[in-house]
Amino acid sequence: MTTTWTVRDRAGRRLPGYDGHSKVEVGRKLVPAYFDAFRLEVSPSYRELFERAVAQILQREAWEIVRCEPMSHPVATCCGDTRA
């Protein structure tokens, strides 16, 4: 089973469109500027700029990136949402 990460708002609701296989993938969807995936892996200073940009958005919007537990049902999606 694969772990999925997503964004939750201050009320604990999952925000659609921000699911990913890692926190970095979710962060890249949040930040309006383009951040190169390879450079995020190999450059600590580039990663620091990225993490700062993500943190500013999360703080401003009162959101958080959270891990979703894998679901055993095949049509279940992140954080308990189900779709047929």
Order of alpha helices (4+ residues) and beta strands (2+ residues): beta-alpha-alpha-alpha-beta
